[in-house]
Amino acid sequence: MGCFAQWNASQQPCLHWRRVKQTMAFAKQAEFALKRLVYAILRMFIHVEHPAIPLAEGRLKRVLILRNDRLGDMVVSQPAMRYLAAKGVLIDVLATSRNVALLDDADFVQERFIMSSTVWDFVKLVRRLRRQQYDAVLCMVFYRSTSAGLLAHLVAPGALVIGRYNDARHELYAALFSVSVRMETTHSTMVEYLVLLCSALYGHEFREVDVDYQISVRPERHVAMQTMLRQFCPEPFLLFNISAGADNRNIGIELGHRLLTELLDIIPSHRVVIFCVPQHRPIAQQLACINASRCVVLPDIPHILDVCALMARSSMCLTPDTSLVHIADSLSIPLLAYYIGENFDWLPTKTIYESVRCDPRDNTIQNMSIDEFRTALTRLAERAGIK
């Protein structure tokens, strides 16, 4: 009896693991069945046309681009918008209050709509968009592709819905998208991919010459910025940004002091504009005291296109914020970016740059290696010819 009890106890882990595997197999079957049910319901209520590609040149006359997400996403989308506009397509954009201002000077955009936060405003928005009678909706919010696809059918029933191919969700996307374009490994950045998505609609090969990467800024903004700089910070200068869209990427006093000290030492020929959002201004002013003759905190610059005008006059940009990374890239400003982990899709496309990678396990840039920062900055200064 003792031997049987001993044998039975030794088999318990095996029996437990077998039950776990059976439960997992059942869960997968249930998930598969649920997905098939959802796809069937979608097909009942949503009619998706799958047109032959390439599309005829005149097929798309008016297009809505979904860009209801972040500021940096709007920056990297502009070459794709320019590509379509060059083909005579009228472009409207559904944006957010956070990124719509970036289009204020863009003459290639016809109308801008802001995503509503209240139910009644959203209903009014849907009605306005439906009246436009779009030929297609381009869903560029890839991390929320399913909700973007559903939104596209809601605001433009009958229009082509175009998005990014996802092998793992192929059946779902086939029920939502008229055209799904694969991400080619040879086009690694998001700027290039969005142009590839648009060129694929017409059956054209991707060409680097088609990537017209710039932000529209009226000349008056540049003149006003030049006047401000003459008063507060004569050129040349470096832009040292301490603010980001998340607390774990903001630069605090301690890290800012160490980075700024290295910057002033490695590039002694330039002044430094310490840039930040308004709530970080006390930190910026404290950092400027490290060297008051070379460090400047400018008056608040509320409009993002005026920030672009400021960056256009800088010799280099150092930033933890990905929005400024993309703006500097579009302006071909030498760039030092700080990242947490890897994110190759969102790397710069055309400017010279260096990066400092912080350990994703820490999930903060506060533990950034100063040695790596010094090495990256020195290398970037040499490549940019800045001493």
C-alpha positions in Angstrom: 0.0 0.0 0.0 2.9 2.3 0.8 4.5 1.6 -2.6 1.1 2.4 -4.4 0.8 5.7 -2.5 4.4 6.6 -3.4 3.8 5.8 -7.1 0.5 7.7 -7.0 2.2 10.8 -5.6 4.9 10.6 -8.2 2.3 10.7 -11.0 0.5 13.8 -9.6 2.6 16.3 -11.5 2.1 14.4 -14.8 -1.6 14.3 -14.2 -1.7 18.0 -13.3 0.2 18.9 -16.5 -2.0 16.8 -18.6 -5.1 18.6 -17.3 -3.4 21.9 -17.9 -2.8 21.0 -21.6 -6.3 19.8 -22.0 -7.7 23.0 -20.5 -5.4 25.1 -22.8 -6.5 23.1 -25.9 -10.2 23.6 -25.0 -9.6 27.3 -24.5 -8.0 27.6 -27.9 -10.9 25.8 -29.5 -13.3 28.0 -27.7 -11.4 31.1 -28.8 -11.3 29.9 -32.4 -15.1 29.3 -32.3 -15.7 32.7 -30.8 -13.6 34.4 -33.5 -15.4 32.6 -36.3 -18.7 33.7 -34.8 -17.5 37.4 -34.5 -16.3 37.3 -38.1 -19.6 35.9 -39.3 -21.5 38.6 -37.5 -19.2 41.3 -38.9 -19.8 40.0 -42.4 -23.6 40.2 -41.8 -23.5 43.9 -40.9 -20.4 45.2 -42.8 -20.0 44.9 -46.5 -16.3 44.9 -47.5 -15.3 45.4 -51.1 -12.0 43.8 -52.0 -10.9 45.6 -55.1 -8.3 44.5 -57.6 -4.9 46.2 -56.9 -3.6 48.4 -58.4 -6.4 50.9 -58.2 -7.1 53.1 -61.2 -5.4 56.5 -60.9 -8.7 58.3 -60.6 -10.4 55.8 -58.2 -9.6 57.8 -55.1 -10.9 61.3 -55.2 -11.5 62.1 -51.6 -9.9 60.2 -48.7 -10.2 60.3 -44.9 -7.0 59.6 -43.0 -7.5 58.3 -39.4 -4.7 59.8 -37.3 -6.6 60.1 -34.0 -3.6 59.3 -31.8 -0.4 61.1 -30.9 1.7 64.1 -32.1 4.6 62.0 -33.4 2.2 59.8 -35.4 1.0 62.9 -37.2 4.5 63.9 -38.1 5.5 60.6 -39.7 2.2 60.5 -41.7 2.8 63.7 -43.6 4.9 62.2 -46.4 2.1 59.7 -47.1 -0.4 62.6 -47.2 1.8 64.5 -49.6 2.2 61.5 -51.8 -1.6 61.2 -52.2 -2.1 64.9 -52.6 0.4 64.8 -55.5 -1.9 62.3 -57.2 -4.8 64.7 -57.0 -6.4 63.1 -54.0 -8.4 65.4 -51.7 -7.3 64.6 -48.1 -9.3 65.1 -44.9 -7.8 64.0 -41.5 -9.5 62.8 -38.3 -7.1 64.0 -35.6 -7.1 64.7 -31.9 -6.8 67.9 -30.0 -3.2 66.9 -29.2 -1.9 66.6 -32.8 -4.3 68.6 -35.0 -2.3 71.9 -34.7 0.5 70.3 -36.6 -1.6 70.6 -39.7 -2.4 74.3 -39.3 -0.1 75.3 -42.1 -0.6 72.2 -44.3 -2.1 73.2 -47.6 -2.4 69.6 -48.8 -5.1 68.9 -46.2 -8.7 70.0 -47.1 -10.5 69.6 -43.8 -9.4 68.6 -40.3 -11.8 66.9 -37.8 -11.2 66.4 -34.1 -12.1 63.1 -32.5 -14.9 63.8 -30.0 -14.9 62.7 -26.4 -18.6 62.9 -25.6 -21.3 60.7 -27.1 -23.4 63.6 -28.5 -20.4 65.3 -30.1 -19.3 61.9 -31.5 -22.7 61.5 -33.1 -22.5 64.9 -34.7 -19.0 64.1 -35.9 -20.1 60.9 -37.6 -22.9 62.8 -39.4 -20.5 65.4 -40.7 -18.0 62.7 -41.9 -20.8 60.7 -43.6 -21.8 63.8 -45.6 -18.3 63.9 -47.2 -18.9 60.6 -49.1 -15.3 59.4 -49.0 -13.9 57.0 -51.6 -11.6 55.5 -49.0 -10.5 55.6 -45.4 -6.8 55.0 -44.5 -6.5 53.6 -41.1 -3.0 54.6 -39.9 -3.6 53.9 -36.2 -2.0 50.5 -36.4 -1.9 49.7 -32.7 -5.7 50.0 -32.6 -6.5 48.6 -36.1 -9.7 46.8 -35.1 -11.3 49.8 -33.6 -10.0 52.0 -36.5 -11.6 49.6 -39.0 -14.9 49.7 -37.2 -14.8 53.5 -37.0 -14.0 53.7 -40.7 -17.2 51.7 -41.6 -19.2 53.8 -39.3 -18.1 57.2 -40.7 -17.8 56.1 -44.4 -20.1 53.2 -45.2 -19.4 51.8 -48.6 -15.9 53.3 -48.8 -12.7 51.3 -49.2 -11.1 50.7 -45.9 -7.3 50.4 -46.1 -4.9 49.2 -43.3 -1.9 47.2 -42.4 -1.7 43.5 -42.9 -1.5 41.3 -39.8 -1.0 37.6 -40.4 -2.2 36.7 -36.9 -5.5 38.5 -37.5 -5.9 37.8 -41.1 -9.5 36.6 -40.9 -10.6 39.5 -38.7 -8.9 42.1 -41.0 -10.4 40.5 -44.1 -13.8 41.2 -42.6 -12.9 44.8 -41.8 -10.4 46.0 -44.5 -10.8 46.2 -48.2 -7.0 46.3 -48.7 -4.3 45.2 -46.2 -0.7 46.1 -47.1 2.2 44.1 -45.8 5.1 45.8 -44.0 8.2 45.1 -46.1 11.3 44.4 -44.0 13.4 46.5 -46.4 11.4 49.6 -45.3 12.0 49.6 -41.6 10.7 53.0 -40.5 7.1 54.1 -40.1 7.7 57.1 -42.4 8.7 54.8 -45.3 6.0 52.2 -44.6 3.2 54.8 -44.7 4.4 56.0 -48.2 4.7 52.3 -49.2 1.1 51.7 -48.1 -0.1 54.5 -50.4 2.1 53.6 -53.3 1.0 50.0 -53.1 -2.5 51.0 -53.8 -1.5 52.2 -57.2 0.8 49.2 -57.8 4.0 51.4 -57.7 7.3 50.2 -56.3 8.5 52.1 -53.2 11.0 54.8 -54.1 12.9 56.9 -51.6 12.3 59.9 -53.8 8.6 59.6 -53.0 9.2 60.3 -49.3 8.8 64.1 -49.1 9.5 64.4 -45.4 8.8 67.9 -44.1 6.4 69.8 -42.0 4.6 72.8 -43.4 5.5 76.0 -41.4 4.5 79.4 -42.7 7.5 81.8 -43.3 6.1 84.3 -40.7 6.7 81.7 -37.9 10.4 81.5 -38.9 10.7 85.2 -38.9 9.1 85.5 -35.5 11.3 82.8 -34.1 14.4 84.5 -35.5 13.4 87.7 -33.7 12.9 85.9 -30.4 16.3 84.2 -30.6 18.1 87.5 -31.4 16.7 88.7 -28.1 17.2 85.7 -25.8 19.7 83.3 -27.4 22.0 84.3 -30.3 22.8 81.4 -32.6 24.3 78.9 -32.8 22.6 76.8 -30.2 21.7 73.2 -29.3 18.2 72.2 -28.2 18.2 70.2 -25.0 14.7 68.9 -24.3 13.9 67.5 -20.8 10.2 66.7 -21.3 8.4 63.7 -22.7 4.9 62.3 -22.9 5.4 59.9 -20.0 6.9 60.4 -16.5 9.4 57.6 -17.0 11.0 59.4 -19.9 11.1 62.9 -18.4 14.5 64.2 -17.4 14.7 65.2 -13.7 17.2 67.5 -11.9 19.8 64.9 -11.2 20.0 63.3 -14.6 19.6 66.7 -16.3 22.5 68.1 -14.4 24.8 65.2 -15.4 23.8 65.3 -19.1 23.9 69.1 -19.4 27.4 69.1 -17.8 28.6 66.6 -20.4 27.0 68.6 -23.2 28.6 71.9 -22.2 32.0 70.2 -22.0 31.9 68.2 -25.2 30.5 71.1 -27.4 31.9 74.4 -25.9 31.2 76.4 -29.0 27.4 76.5 -28.7 24.8 77.9 -26.4 22.1 75.6 -25.1 18.3 76.2 -25.2 16.7 74.1 -22.5 13.3 73.2 -23.8 10.4 71.8 -21.8 6.6 71.8 -21.3 5.3 74.6 -19.0 5.0 72.4 -15.9 8.7 71.5 -16.1 9.9 75.1 -16.4 11.2 75.3 -12.8 13.4 72.3 -13.5 14.7 73.9 -16.7 15.4 77.2 -14.9 17.3 75.3 -12.2 19.4 73.5 -14.8 20.2 76.7 -16.6 22.0 77.9 -13.5 24.7 75.4 -14.2 26.1 77.9 -16.7 24.0 81.0 -17.0 26.1 82.5 -19.8 25.5 79.6 -22.1 22.2 78.1 -21.0 18.8 79.7 -21.8 15.2 79.0 -21.1 13.0 80.7 -23.7 9.5 82.1 -23.0 6.8 79.5 -23.4 6.1 78.5 -27.1 2.5 77.3 -27.1 2.1 76.3 -30.8 3.8 73.2 -32.0 4.6 74.8 -35.4 6.5 77.6 -33.6 8.4 74.8 -31.8 9.3 73.4 -35.3 10.5 76.9 -36.3 12.8 76.9 -33.2 14.1 73.4 -33.9 14.8 74.4 -37.5 17.4 76.9 -36.3 19.1 74.6 -33.9 22.4 72.8 -34.7 21.4 69.7 -32.8 18.5 68.2 -30.8 18.8 66.1 -27.7 15.5 64.6 -26.6 13.7 61.8 -24.8 10.4 62.7 -26.5 9.7 60.7 -29.7 7.6 63.6 -31.1 10.6 65.8 -31.2 12.6 62.9 -32.6 10.3 62.8 -35.6 10.2 66.6 -36.0 14.1 66.8 -35.9 14.2 64.0 -38.4 11.8 65.9 -40.8 14.0 69.0 -40.5 17.3 67.0 -41.0 18.6 68.3 -37.6 21.4 66.1 -36.1 19.7 64.1 -33.3 20.5 62.4 -30.1 17.5 60.4 -28.9 17.0 58.4 -25.7 15.0 55.2 -25.9 13.8 52.6 -23.5 14.4 49.3 -25.2 14.2 48.8 -29.0 11.6 50.2 -31.4 13.0 50.0 -34.9 9.8 51.0 -36.7 10.0 54.5 -35.2 13.7 55.3 -35.8 14.7 58.4 -37.7 14.6 58.2 -41.5 16.8 60.8 -43.1 18.8 62.8 -40.5 22.1 61.7 -38.9 21.4 60.5 -35.4 22.7 58.6 -32.4 20.7 56.9 -29.7 21.2 55.9 -26.1 19.2 52.7 -25.2 18.1 52.4 -21.6 17.3 48.9 -20.1 13.6 48.1 -20.6 13.6 46.2 -17.3 14.2 49.5 -15.5 11.4 51.2 -17.6 13.0 54.6 -17.0 15.7 56.8 -18.5 16.8 58.0 -15.1 19.3 55.1 -15.0 20.8 56.1 -18.3 24.5 55.3 -18.7 26.4 58.6 -18.7 29.3 56.8 -20.4 27.0 55.8 -23.3 25.6 59.3 -23.5 29.1 60.8 -23.7 30.2 58.3 -26.4 27.0 58.9 -28.5 27.2 62.7 -28.2 30.9 62.8 -29.1 30.3 60.5 -32.1 27.3 62.6 -33.2 29.2 65.9 -32.9 32.0 64.5 -35.1 29.6 63.3 -37.7 27.7 66.6 -37.7 30.9 68.7 -37.8 30.0 70.4 -34.5 32.9 71.3 -32.1 
